[in-house]
Amino acid sequence: MASTIQIKRSSGTSAPSSLAAGELAWADHGSGGAAGKLYIGDGTASGAVVRTVGGTLSSTFVSDILNNSAMTGNPTAPTQAANNNSTRLATTQYVDTQVNSHVDTLAEASDTNIASLGAGHVLIWDGTDSFDNKFLSGDVTMTAGGVTTVTDVQNNAVALGTKTTGAYVSTIAGTTNEIEVSGSGAETASVTIGLPDNVTIAGNLTVSGTTTTVNSTTVSIADPVFVLGQNASDDNKDRGIEFKYNDGVARVGFFGMDDTDAKFKYFTAASNSSEVFSGTLGNAAFGNIDGTLTTASQTNITGVGTISTGAWNATRISSTYGGLGINTSSSTGVASVSSGTWSIQAHLPVSLGGTGSAAVTANAILVGAGTNDMTILTIGSAGQFLKVSSGGAPAWEDAVDGGTF
């Protein structure tokens, strides 16, 4: 059922003597209809009820609305006639019409001297007091469409630069440790380009060939990852690093992936047969190691860190060594410790932080009962709310009642 919420109410005609701020009250006035009034507490210091909703609409209320309402609307200005200099407002239409209808001609300009206009003429300042119309002639001509043609220039009249087009080089300079240049760009320049003793390549470098030999005492490579070999097909070759050393005899060593079993190996006194290595497995020293031990038997393990996962399938561990000392292989429940003794219980009691219940009804609420098992309050009906009963226990209720006045 739906919940019922009732505010403070009266069937009489009197207003409530006081209301808390925002509290509601209803006086029916005995009519059961339009004459009833709804009162809202305004929170004044005296607690007086001055906000009333309903009842007869008074003339004073209507006048208050009119006296405090802003007038709205869009006033319209008259459209002024042309050349009218009165102080009345002019509309946007009037201003636009006057501006668009008045066009100044070029002949009205007082500082021009235009005569015998021709196609392609331009206005040129005469150096004194006016612009004169002249036609471009000689090596430069211009059509009436604005197309300008240059047929000739004087010797050395044009300095080549960034405003020109074509394959012209103004300057040739070499970058330090990359290329050496002797000479510079000009009409009759002779330029020599070569490599210095120390070469720096700023971009990518691709070397194709069978053997690449680098004879350097020190090699510094910024790339943190070496890419070795190819994976287009199975070439049955190992992948790794061959190195040379001397322990009284010139030897080679190898560390990398052994292709035969796909394991990482380190060989000393190694031999290389077509990029397949063999030799003596060398010793290694590491810090922490992550991984799986595949050798079944490990001897003389003197200590381990935290074991976070895994299954213990050996004999039970006594409490002396941190175990339970009991066999729980067939047990189901919760392990607990009482005075140092482990046991298995069906469910965890309240005294150990549990509920004392093995199961709780769906949507139910657990209610405390001291150190005893918690009680279960089943869910109420739709629309009900939780309320404390007169005895202090929670219970489901249907109505919210504000009382009477």
N, C-alpha and C positions, 0 to 999 in steps of 0.2 A: 504494500500500500504506500501511497505518497505521504511524505511528512507534512504535518500541519504546524505552521508558525503563526502564533497569535501575539499581537502587540497589546499594550495596555489599553483597556477599553471600558466604556460605560454606556448604559442605555439612557442616562439622564441628559439634561441640557447644559450642565455646568462644565466649564473648562477645567482641566486638571490644575491643581494649585501650583505645582512645580514639576519640571521635567529636567532630566540631565541633558547635557548638550548632545543633540542628535537623536534623543529618545523620541519615540512616536507614541501618540495616544489618539483614540477615536471616541467621539461622543455621538451617539446615534440620534439624540434629541427626540427620541420616541417615535420618529416617523419611519424609521427603517429605510430611508431613501435619500432624496436630494438635499434635505435640510441638515444632514449629518456633516460634521466637521472633523478634519484631520489636523492634529496639533503637533508641532515640532519644537522641541526645546532648543532655544537659541544660545544657551550657555552664559547668559548675563549673570552679574554678581548676585542679583536678587533671586534668580531662578524663575523670573516671571515668564509666562508663555505668551509670546507676542507674535509668533508666526502661525498663521491659520490658513489652511487650504480647504476650500469648499464654502458652502453657504452662499448668501446673496452677494452679487457683485455690486459694490457701492459706487456712487458717482465720484467720490473722492479718489478711489482707486483708479478710475478711468482717467481723471485729470492728472494724476501723478504720472501716468504712462506718457500722456501727451506732453507734459511739461519737461520731461527728461529724455525725449526721443530726438535724435538728430535728423534734420530734414535731408532728404536724398534727391537726386535728379541730375540732369546734365543741362546747364543753361546754354542757350543758343544765341550767338552774336549775329547781327544783321550783315548781309553781304554789302560792302561799301561800293559806291560807284567810282569809276576812274577819276583821278585827279581831285578827289574829295579830301580836303585837308582837315576835316572836323576831328574832334577828339574821340569819336566813337571807335569801338574796337573793330578791327578788320579781320575777316576770316582767313584761314589758310588758302582757300580757293581764290580770294581776291588778291592776296600777295603773289601766289603762283601765276595768276593771269597777267598781272602787271609786269613781273620779271620776264616772263616768256614772250610778251608782245613787244618788248623794246629791244631792238638789235642795232648795235653800232656797226657802221660800214667802215671799211679801210680808208675810204676817202675822207672820213671825218677826222682822221688823225692829223694834227696840225704840223707834225714834224716829218712828213713824207712828201716826196716829189715824184709822183707817178705819171709817166707819159708814154704813150705808144706801147701799151702792154703787149708782150709776146710770149709764146710758149717757152717754158724753161727759164723765165726771168727770175731773179732773186733780188731781194732788197739788201743794199749795201750802204753802210753809213759813209757819208761823203767826207767825214772828218771835221765838219763845221757845224751844221745845224739841221740836217735832215737825212732821211734814207732815200736813195734813188734806186729805181729798178734797172738792173743790168742783166745781160745775157752772158753766161760763161763762154769763153772762147779760147782759142789756142790749143794747148795740149789737154785741157780739161773741158768737157762739154756735158750738159745735162738736158734730158728731154723733159717735156711737160709732165711725163709720168714719174719724174724724180730719179730716172736712171742716169748715173754719172759714169762717164768714160774717161780714162786717162790714157792718152796715146803715147806719151813720151815723158821722160824726166831728164834733168841735167846729170852729167857724170857725178858720181858720188853723192847724189841728192838723197838717196835712201840708205839709212843705216839699218842693217838687218838686226832683228831682235825678236822678242816674244810676240810682236804684232804681225809677223810674217808667217807664211806657210811654206812647206817644202822641206827637203832634206838639207837643212843648214845646221851645223854644229858650232856653237859659239865658244864652248870651253870643253876640253877633255882633261879629266883629272883622275889619277889613280888613288885607290883606297889603300891605306897602310897595311902591309902584310897580305894584300890580296892581288894587286896588280901594279906594275910600274909603267909610267907614261913619260915620254920625252917629247916636248912640243905641245902646241895648243891649236885649237881650231881656228882657221882663218882661210882666206881664199887660196893662198899658196902655201899652206902649212904642211910640214912633213912630220908625221906622228909615228913614234915607235912604242910598241906595247910589249911588255915582257913580265915574267914572274920573278919576284924577289927570292932571296935565299930562304926566308921564313914566310910561309903562305898561310893565310887565314881564309877559309871558305865560310861565308856567312849563311849561305842557303844549304839545300840538300845536296849530297854527293852520292852518286851511284857508280860503283866500280864493277864491271863485268869481266870475268876471266876465270882461269882455272886456279891460279894461285895468287894470293895477295900477301906480300911480305912487308912488315913494318919493323924497321930496326930502330927502336926508340928505347932509351934507358927508362924513361917514365912515360906512362900513358894515362891520361886523365879523361874519363868519359862521364858526362853529366847524366846520360840515360840510365835510370836505375834498373832496367830490364834488358837482358841480352836475349835475342831471338836466334836460336840455333836450329839447323836442320830444315827439313821440309816435311809436309804431311799429305802430299798429293798421293803417295803410295807407300807401302811398307818396304823400306830398303834394308831392314834387319840390321841397322847400325845403332851403336850406342849414342847417347846424347849427353854431353858434359864438357869438362875442361881437362885437357892433357897438360901437364906441367913438367918441367925439368928440375932435377935437384941432384946433389952429389953427396953421398955419405961415405966417400972414399972411392966410390965407383960412380961413373956417370950413369944416371938412371932417369926414368920418367915415371910419373905417377898419374893417376886419373881419379876424378870424382864426378859422379853424375848418374844417369839412369842406365842400368844394364838392360838391354833390349830383350835378353832371353827370358827374364822373369819380371820385368817392369819394376825393379827395386832400385832404390838409391844405394850406391856403393862407393867406397873409397879404397882404391888399390895403391899399394906401394910396389916398387920393383915391377912395374906393369909393362906389358908388351901390347903393341897396337898392331892388329892384323886387319887391314881394310876397315878401320874405324870400329873394330870390335875389340874390347879390352879384356885382358885377364891379368892376374897377378895375385899378390898377397893382400888379404883384407886388412886394412890398417885400423888402428884404434882411434876412437873419437871421444872427445870430452864436450859435454853440453851442460847447460843450466837446466831449466824445467823442460820436460818433454811431454807433449801431448800425443796420444795415440793408443794403439792396442798392442799388447804383448801377445805375439803369436806362438812363442815358445812356451810349451805347457808347464815346464818346471823351472822355477826361478829359485836359486839358492841364496841363503844368507841375506835376506831382506831385513835390515835393521830398523827401518822406520818408514812410515808413509805419512802423507798429509791427509786432508779431508777427503773421504770417499763419498761422493754425492749421489751416485746411482749404482745400481747393480744388485744382483741376487746372491745371498749367502747360502751356499749349499753344503757347507762342511758341518762339523760337530758344533753343539751349542757352546756359547761363550759364557763362562761363569761371571757372576757379578764382580768378582775380584778384578777381572779384566774389562769391565765396562759392559758386560752382557746382562741378560735377564736372569739367566740361570734356570729358565723353564723352557719346556718344549711347547710352542704355540702353533705347531703345524696343523692341528685339527681344531683350533680355537676360533671363535667368531665373537667379536665384541670390542670392548674398550679396555686397554691396559691401564692399570692404576697401581700406585705404590702406597702401601700403608706400613709405616715404621720400617721402611727399607725392604719390604717384601712385595714382589710383583704379583699381580693377579689379573684375571680377565673377567670383566663384568658385562652383562647384557647391554646396559646403557649407563651413561655417566650420571651419578647422583648430583643433586644440587650442591652438596658440601664440597664437591670437587669441580664446581663451575659448570655442571651440566643442567639438564632440565628434569631428570628423573623419569622421562617419558621415552618410550621406544618409538612412538609414532605420534603425529599431531594431525588432526583432521584438517582437510584443505580449507584455507582461509580462516582458520581458527586463531584465537589470541591466547598466548600463555599468560597466566596470572600467578604471581608469586604467592607462596604459602610458607614463608620462613625457610627453615632448613628442610621442610618436607618437599615431596615431589610437587612440581608446579601443576596447577589445575588448568583445564582447557575450557575456554569460553568459545563456543561455536559461533559462527558468523550469524548476524541477524538478518532480518528481511530487508528487501530493497527499500530505500528511503529512510530507514531507521538510523539513529545516531547513538553514540556511546555516552552514557550518563552515570554518575555515581549515585547509587541508591542511598536511602536513609541509613542503611547499615554500613556504608562505606565501601561496598563492593561495586565494581563496574557492571552495568546492565544495559541492554538495548531499549530505547524508547522511541515513540512515534511522534509526540507533540512537543513543540517549544512554546511554553506558556508565559506571557509577560505579566499575568495577574490582572487585577481590576483596581478601579479607584472610585 
